[in-house]
Amino acid sequence: MTYVLPSPRRVLHVARVLRRIGQIGGLALSLASLVGCGGDLGDPSEELTAEAQAASCVAEPMLISYGSEPDQFGELRVPKGRGPHPVAVLLHGGCWTTIFGLEQMSDMGEDLTQRGIATWNVEFRRITYGGTDSGHPETFLDVGAAIDKLRTLAPIYDLDLDEVVTVGHSAGGHLGVWAAARPNLPTTSPIRGTNPLPLSAAVSLAGVLDIADPVARGACGTLADQLLGGTPTDVPERYAESNPSELVPIGVRQVLIHGTADDIIPLSSSENYREHARDAGDHVSLKKVHNADHFDVITPTSPKWPQVRGRILSAF
């Protein structure tokens, strides 16, 4: 059999459209495996296999499913050269709502992959802004399942499972630090999953690290309550298993990065969490980026980005 190969970016676009209308399963993985790698794809008349393409994979994103739901997918970028490659699991913000998607972190993923880090930019089920739906347990199960999917992807794309770091922004910072604590949850927890992949570190970019605290919630307000289906008084057991501030000591190194000019999630929220987590015995550092706002910390074109990137890379 021969394959006629469209451009990688065209396949990614088509896969995204199919995903959104719920008609994508193994198709995205098959197409992305064949054409998702940049550089010279060789003679299109030659038969190509997913394994052969995976072996030469570079930073062009591959859209890969980790479940059967429309939002259970991610963009995988793999650096040039031999592995094993350390992995950054990217988790976008947006107050756990559908306002933002993984495209918010795509440029960051490309930048980090060019510097030798494989990036797994994850989408997940979220709540509808102002709706009555809850993200518990689905949002948490999706983040866990996406991270655990790396066990399947590692032998194909030469990923280093001993160097897996979450890099989450805003509400995604909450999910990333929570994911680091996930193996510590009781096996009876509805959001733990069966066999959580341990993380080597967690990076929080202006993260919401105490979802019960009004100051830390910042602009997200009561959306944390919507995420969990109630207030801390209504469902205290859900907060106890999903709030990083209540899960310390986590036992995993945490790197907090926060702009001093952030007027959405205040710097004091990261400062307070750092002290609380340190008092509990965790290894937590805080990088304050002078005059950076809430989005400078995820924007590679920002003049503040080199500082942010350097601190992210230091987590590996």
N, C-alpha and C positions, 0 to 999 in steps of 0.2 A: 504494500500500500504506500502511496505517496501523499505528502501533505503540502497543500498550498498555504503558505504562511503569511497572514496579514501582519501589519506592524504590531509590536507589543502594545503600544498605547491604544491602538484601535481595539484590540482584543480586551484590554482592561475596561475600556468604555462600554463595549457590548456586554461584557460580563456584569458590570455594575447595573446596566439597564435590566438585564435578565434577572439579576438578584432582586431588584426592587419590585418586579412583578411576580416574584415567587416561582420562577421557572428555571432555576439554576440549581444543580446538584453537583454531580461529578464533572459536568461540562466545564465549569470555571477552572477546576483543578487541572483537567486534561489540557485545555487550551493554554492556560497560563504556564503549565509545565513545559509546553512545546515552544511558546513564543515569548515568555515572560523574561527571558534573559537577554541582556543587551550585548552589544558587540557583534561579531561576525557569526551569523547563523549558518553559514555554509551554503551549499548548493540546495535550493528548495526542491530539486527533483529527487534528492536522496531521501530514503526513509529515515525518519528520526524517531527516537523513543523518548519518553519522559525522563528515563534514567540518564540518557546521554545529555539531554539539555540541562538537567539538574546539576550534572558534574561541571558544567561551564557557566553556571549562573552568576550574574552580576547584579547591579543595583536596580535594574528595571523591576518594578513591583509585580508580584504574582498574586492574584486574587484566589484565596483558598478558603474553603468552607471548614468549619470545625463542628458544625451541627446542621440540622435540617431546617431550622427557622430562617426566615429572610434576613435577619440581622446577625446571624451567626457566621461571620466571615472576617477575614483580615487581609491586609496587604503584607506580604513577606518580601523583604529585600535582602539580598545576600551579597556580601562584598566580593570583589575580584580576588582571585588567588585561593590558595589552599586554606582549609580550616584546621582544627575546629574553630568556628567563629563564635565569639560571645554574642549574646542576644539581649537586645533592649525590647521589652514589651511596652508599646506605647498605648496609653489610655487617655482619650480625649476628655475635655470638660463639657460644660453646658448644663450644669446643675442636674445631671442624671436624666435630662430630657432629650427629646428628639430635635431640639433647636439646632444642635451641632452634631456632626458626624465625624468619622475618622479622617476625613479630608483635612480637618483642622491640624492634624499631626503629620501629614504626608511630606511636607517640605522638610520638617525636622528629620523624618525617617530617611530621606534621601541624603541629607547632610551627614548624619551619623554613619550611614552605610558607606559613604565615601571615605570614612575614616576608620574602616575596619570592623564596624559593629553591625551584625545582622539585626534588622528591625522587623518586628512583628506588630504591625499597627492594627489594633483590634477594634471591631465594631461589636456591639452588644445590645440586647434589648433594653429599652429605656422607657421612662414614663412620658405621658403627654402633658405638656405644660398646662397647668390649670385644670387638668382632668381629675377623674376620680380613681384612675388605675393606680396600682401599686407596682413597684419594681422588685418587691421581695416575694419569692426568692430568685426570680428569673435573672435580674441584673447580675447578682452575685454568682449564680451558677454559671452564667455565660462567661464572665471574666475568668472564673476558675477553669472552665472547660477549654477556653482559648489558650490559657497558659499550659494546661496539661496536654494540649494538642502538640506541643513542641516535642514530646516524646516520640510521636509519629514522624514529625518533620526532621528531627535531628539526624537520623542516618541517611536521609535522602539529600539533605543540603549541608551536611557536615557542620552541625550546630553543636556548641559546647553547653551541655546541660548543667555543668558545674558553674557556669557564668551566665546566669539569667537574672536580669535586673529589670524591675518595673520602672517606667518613667511616665508618671501621670501628671496631668495639668488640672488644677482647680478641683472639680468633683472627681476627675480621673486620678488626682493625687490621693484622694481618699481611697479610691478603689485599689490603687497600687500598693499603698501601705497596708490596707486590709488584706490584700492577697499575700503579702509577706507573713501575716499572722495566721493565715488560713490553716496551715498544718497544725497549729496549736489548738484549734477548735475541737470540741468533743466530737467523736464519731457519730453521735446522734444529731448533730447540728444539721438543719435543713439546707444550709448554704455552704457547707464545707466541701462536699464532693467526696468520692471514695478514696482517692489516692493523690492528694495535692502534691504538685511538684514544688520542692523547696526552692526558694529564691536566694541569691547570694547578696542582694542589696535591693533597696527601694529608694527611688528618687522622687521627691515631691516638688512640683513646680507650682508655687502659690496654691498649695493644696488645702482642702477643707478637712482638717485632721481631727476635729472634734465636732461631729455633726449634731451633738446635743447642745452646743454652746452658741448663743445668738451672735456673738462676735465672730467666731470662726465661720459660721454659716455665711456671713456677709450677704452678698446679693442673692444667694439661693433661698434665704428665708425659710418658709415652711415647706419648700420642696423636699427637704430631707424627711419631713414627716410623711409627705406623699410617697416618697420612695419606700419607706418602711411600713406604711399603712397605719400610721398613728404617731402620736407624740411620745417622748420618753416616758411619760406617765402611763400612756395607753398600752404601749408594747415594750416595756423595759427589757424583756428578754431579747428582742430583736436588736436593740441598741447595744446591748452587752456583747453581742456576737458580730456586730458590723461596724462599731465605732472604734477607730484606732486608739483614741484616747483611753478607752476602757479595756483595750487588749494588751497594753504594755505590762511587763516587758515582752516585746515581740521576739527578741533574740536574733534579729537580722539588722545589719548596718543600714542606717537611714540617712539620706542626704537631702536636706531641705534647701530649696532655692527660692528666694522671694524678693521681688522688687520693692525698693523703699517708696516708690511713687504709686504703688498698687492701690487704687481707690475702689476696688471691687471686693477682694479678699484682703483684709488688712494684714500688714506685716506682723502685728502683734499676735495673730493667731498662730503663726509658725513659731514665734518666740516662746509663746506659752506652752505649745506642745513640746518643743525641744526641752524645756526645763522639766516638764512633767515626765517625759519619757526617760530623760537622764536620771531623774530621781528614782525611777523604777528600775534602773540598771541597764538601759539600752544605750548603744553607741549611736549618737545622733549629732550631726553637724548642721550648721545653718550658714548658707552663703547669702549675704545681703547684697543685692545688685543695685548700686546707687542710681537713682533716678529712673529705674526701670518700672514700667507699668505692668498690668496683668498679662498682656499679650506679648510684650518684649521677650519674655522668657521662653516662648515657643516659636519665635520668628527668626529664621536664619538671616534675613536681611536687616535685622535690627543691629545697630552698633553695639548693643549689649550682649548679643548672642555669643561672641567668643568666650566671654566669662562664663556664661551658662553652659556652653558646650564643654569647656574645660572641666567644670565641676561634675558634669554628667559622666565624662570619660573617666574621671577619678574614681567613680564607683565600681569600675571593673578591675 
